Amino acid sequence: MAFRQISGDANRFLNTQLVALETLKTATPVRPSDLVLPWTLPAANAEWIETRHFTLRSTMVAVVDGLDRYMRVLSRVQGLVPEALHDDLNGRRRPELERRPAHFERVTSLYHYYPSAVPPQYVLAVELLATWRNRFVHRSSKDSLSRGARKGLLAAAAFFKKDHGGADVVAAIGRFDAGEPPTLSDLSTLIASTHRLVTALDEHLLLLQDGGTYAVSLMRFLIKEQPEPSEYLERVFQYGGKRSAGKVHALFLHNGAIHDVRRRANAPVLTRKKLNALLGLGRKDASALFGIPRPV
C-alpha cells in the first residue's frame, strides 16, 4: 500500500506540476503568501525546460524510493520472504561486489526466487527506470543498461506495445542512450510496469502464507512500526477478547491486508472466528506474543 500511494501521488503531482508550468506561460503568476525567496517568471525557454526536467527527476526519484521502501517492508514482516533475501531487500553490501546492490539488482534477486510470480518484462522495465533515474537525476553517463536487459527489452517491444497502449520501448531506449529525459509516455510505461510488478509479487507472496501465521507477523510489524510500540500495544489490546480482535481487524482492513475477494493483493483466508481466537488478547498476553514490553 505504501508503494501504491507513493507511485500514485508521484504521478498525480507530476501532472499537476506540468499543468501549472504550462499555465504559467500565459497566466499571471500567483505567489504564495509564505514565499520567502525572490522569484521571477522564466524568460528563456531553456529555463522552462529545466524546470520541467526537475519535475520529471522528482517523480523518478519518488517512485524508485517507493520501490526501495517496499522491498525493505517485505523483509520486516517476519516469515513473508526467506532469510536468504533479506540482505538484498535491504540493500546491504555484497562482499563479492564490494558495493551495495542497485535497486534493480535487488528486484532481480526477488524475481529469481519467485520466477513464476512476475512477467520478466516488468523486471527489465525496473532496470531501465532505475538506471535512467541514476543517469538523468545525477547527470552522469556512467550508468548503463546491462546487455541482458537491453536485449530483453528490445525483444519485448511487442509486449510493451500491447500491454501499455502502444508504448514504444525501442524509442525509449534510444532516448536513454542519447542522454535525453524520458517522455511522459516513457515514464508512464515504466511506472505502470513497476506498479504491476509490485502487485504481482504481493499476490504471490501472500498466497503462500498461512493465514494465522501471517496475521501474527503482520500485527507484530504494525506495532513495531509505531513511534511508541508499547503504548500502541496497550491501546489495541486494552479490553481483550472480541474487542481487541475487532481493533486488529480494523487495522488489517486499513492496511489492505485482510481477505476480501473484491480487493487485489489480499491476505490469506482467515475467518473472523479464528482471528478472534488468535488475536483476541489482553495486554499481558499480547506483550508476550509480540515481544513488546509493557510500559513501566
C-alpha positions in Angstrom: 0.0 0.0 0.0 2.9 2.4 0.7 4.3 1.8 -2.7 0.9 2.3 -4.4 0.4 5.5 -2.6 3.9 6.8 -3.3 3.7 6.0 -7.0 0.1 7.2 -7.4 1.0 10.5 -5.6 4.1 10.9 -7.8 2.1 10.6 -11.0 -0.6 13.0 -9.7 1.9 15.6 -8.6 3.8 15.2 -11.9 0.6 16.0 -13.9 -0.3 18.9 -11.5 3.1 20.5 -11.8 3.3 20.1 -15.6 -0.2 21.7 -16.0 1.0 24.5 -13.6 4.1 25.1 -15.7 2.1 25.4 -19.0 -0.5 27.6 -17.3 2.2 30.0 -16.1 3.3 30.7 -19.6 0.1 32.6 -20.4 -1.4 33.4 -16.9 -0.4 35.9 -14.3 1.6 34.2 -11.6 0.1 33.9 -8.1 2.8 33.9 -5.5 2.3 32.0 -2.2 1.9 34.3 0.8 4.7 32.5 2.6 7.2 32.7 -0.3 10.5 33.9 1.2 12.9 33.7 -1.7 12.7 36.0 -4.8 11.1 34.5 -7.8 10.7 35.8 -11.4 8.9 34.3 -14.3 11.4 32.3 -16.5 12.4 34.5 -19.5 14.3 31.8 -21.5 12.9 28.6 -23.0 15.8 26.7 -21.5 14.7 27.6 -18.0 11.2 26.3 -18.7 12.7 23.1 -20.0 15.0 22.7 -17.0 12.0 23.3 -14.6 10.1 20.5 -16.5 13.1 18.3 -16.2 13.3 18.9 -12.4 9.7 17.8 -12.2 10.5 14.6 -14.1 13.5 13.9 -11.9 11.5 14.4 -8.7 8.9 11.8 -10.0 11.5 9.3 -10.9 13.2 9.7 -7.5 9.9 9.3 -5.6 8.9 6.1 -7.5 12.3 4.4 -7.1 12.5 5.4 -3.4 9.0 3.9 -3.0 10.2 0.7 -4.5 13.1 0.7 -2.1 10.7 1.1 0.8 8.5 -1.7 -0.5 11.5 -4.2 -0.6 12.5 -3.2 3.0 9.0 -3.8 4.3 9.0 -7.3 2.7 11.9 -8.2 4.9 10.4 -6.7 8.1 7.2 -8.8 8.0 8.5 -11.9 9.7 8.2 -15.0 7.5 7.0 -13.3 4.4 10.2 -14.0 2.4 13.1 -16.3 3.0 16.0 -15.1 5.2 18.3 -15.5 2.2 16.7 -12.5 0.5 16.9 -10.1 3.4 20.4 -8.7 2.7 19.4 -7.8 -0.9 16.0 -6.5 0.0 17.6 -4.1 2.5 20.4 -3.1 0.1 23.2 -4.4 2.2 26.7 -4.5 0.8 27.6 -7.6 -1.2 31.1 -8.9 -0.3 31.7 -10.3 -3.7 30.8 -7.0 -5.4 32.4 -4.7 -2.7 29.3 -2.4 -3.1 25.7 -2.3 -2.3 23.3 -3.9 -4.9 21.5 -1.5 -7.2 17.7 -1.2 -6.9 17.1 -3.3 -10.0 19.6 -6.0 -8.7 17.6 -6.3 -5.6 14.3 -6.7 -7.6 16.1 -9.3 -9.8 17.1 -11.3 -6.7 13.5 -11.4 -5.6 12.4 -12.3 -9.1 14.9 -15.2 -9.3 13.5 -16.6 -6.1 9.9 -16.5 -7.5 10.4 -16.7 -11.3 6.7 -17.6 -11.9 5.3 -14.7 -10.0 6.1 -11.8 -12.3 6.4 -11.3 -16.1 10.1 -10.8 -16.7 9.4 -7.8 -18.8 8.4 -5.9 -15.7 11.7 -6.7 -14.1 13.5 -5.3 -17.1 11.4 -2.2 -17.0 12.5 -1.6 -13.4 16.1 -1.8 -14.5 15.5 0.8 -17.2 13.6 3.1 -14.8 16.3 2.8 -12.0 19.2 3.2 -14.4 17.6 6.2 -16.2 16.9 7.7 -12.8 20.5 7.5 -12.0 21.7 8.9 -15.3 19.1 11.7 -15.6 19.0 12.8 -11.9 22.7 12.6 -11.2 23.6 13.8 -14.8 26.1 11.0 -15.2 26.6 8.9 -18.3 28.3 6.1 -16.3 25.2 4.1 -15.6 24.1 2.0 -18.5 21.7 -0.9 -19.1 23.1 -4.3 -18.8 23.5 -6.3 -22.1 20.8 -8.7 -20.9 18.3 -6.0 -20.0 18.8 -4.2 -23.3 18.4 -7.4 -25.3 15.3 -8.4 -23.3 13.6 -5.0 -23.6 14.2 -4.9 -27.3 12.8 -8.4 -27.7 9.8 -7.4 -25.6 8.8 -4.4 -27.8 5.6 -6.1 -28.9 4.7 -6.9 -25.2 5.0 -3.3 -24.1 3.1 -2.0 -27.1 0.2 -4.3 -26.3 0.4 -4.1 -22.5 0.8 -0.3 -22.3 -1.4 1.1 -25.0 1.1 1.4 -27.8 4.2 2.2 -25.8 7.4 2.3 -27.8 10.2 0.8 -25.7 12.7 0.8 -28.5 12.3 4.6 -28.9 12.6 4.9 -25.1 15.9 3.0 -25.1 17.1 5.3 -27.9 16.3 8.4 -25.8 18.1 6.8 -22.8 21.2 6.1 -25.0 21.1 9.7 -26.3 21.1 11.1 -22.7 17.6 12.6 -23.1 14.9 12.7 -20.4 12.0 10.2 -20.6 8.9 11.4 -22.4 5.7 11.3 -20.3 4.7 8.2 -22.2 8.1 6.6 -21.4 7.7 7.5 -17.7 4.1 6.3 -17.5 5.0 2.9 -19.0 7.9 2.4 -16.6 5.9 3.4 -13.6 3.0 1.3 -14.6 5.3 -1.7 -15.1 6.8 -1.2 -11.7 3.3 -0.9 -10.1 2.3 -4.2 -11.8 5.4 -5.9 -10.6 4.7 -5.0 -7.0 1.1 -6.1 -7.3 2.0 -9.4 -8.8 4.6 -10.0 -6.1 2.1 -9.1 -3.4 -0.4 -11.6 -4.7 2.1 -14.4 -5.0 3.8 -13.9 -1.6 0.5 -13.5 0.3 -1.0 -16.6 -1.2 2.0 -18.6 0.0 1.3 -17.7 3.6 -0.7 -19.5 6.3 -3.5 -17.1 7.4 -2.8 -17.3 11.2 0.9 -17.1 11.0 0.7 -14.1 8.6 -1.8 -12.3 10.8 0.6 -12.5 13.8 3.6 -11.4 11.8 1.7 -8.5 10.3 0.4 -7.4 13.6 3.9 -7.5 15.1 5.2 -5.4 12.2 2.4 -2.8 12.6 3.1 -2.5 16.3 6.9 -2.2 15.9 6.5 0.5 13.2 4.8 2.8 15.7 6.7 5.6 17.4 5.8 4.2 20.8 5.2 0.4 20.3 4.4 -0.3 24.0 1.8 2.4 24.3 0.3 1.3 20.9 0.0 -2.3 22.1 -1.7 -1.1 25.3 -4.3 0.8 23.3 -5.1 -2.0 20.8 -5.3 -4.8 23.4 -6.8 -2.7 26.2 -10.0 -4.7 26.6 -9.1 -8.2 25.4 -11.4 -10.7 23.7 -13.5 -9.7 20.7 -13.0 -6.0 21.2 -9.2 -6.4 20.8 -9.7 -8.7 17.8 -12.1 -6.1 16.4 -9.4 -3.4 16.6 -6.9 -5.8 14.9 -9.4 -6.5 12.2 -9.9 -2.8 11.6 -6.1 -2.3 11.4 -5.8 -5.0 8.8 -8.6 -3.5 6.7 -6.9 -0.1 6.9 -3.6 -1.6 5.7 -5.2 -3.6 2.9 -4.2 -6.9 4.4 -7.4 -8.8 5.1 -9.1 -11.4 2.9 -11.6 -9.8 0.7 -12.4 -11.2 -2.8 -13.1 -7.6 -4.1 -9.5 -6.5 -3.4 -6.3 -7.4 -5.1 -3.1 -8.4 -3.2 -5.2 -9.6 -0.2 -4.0 -11.7 2.7 -4.7 -15.4 3.0 -8.1 -16.6 4.2 -8.6 -16.1 7.9 -12.1 -16.4 9.3 -13.3 -13.9 11.9 -13.8 -16.8 14.4 -10.1 -17.8 14.0 -9.0 -14.1 14.2 -10.9 -13.7 17.5 -9.3 -16.8 18.9 -5.8 -15.9 17.7 -5.7 -12.2 18.5 -8.4 -11.6 21.0 -5.8 -11.0 23.6 -5.3 -8.9 26.7 -2.4 -6.6 27.1 -0.3 -9.1 29.1 -0.7 -12.0 26.6 -0.2 -9.6 23.6 3.0 -8.3 25.2 4.4 -11.9 25.5 3.3 -12.9 22.0 4.8 -9.9 20.2 7.8 -9.5 22.4 6.9 -5.9 23.2 7.5 -4.9 26.9 4.6 -3.1 28.6 5.1 0.5 29.9 6.5 0.7 33.3 
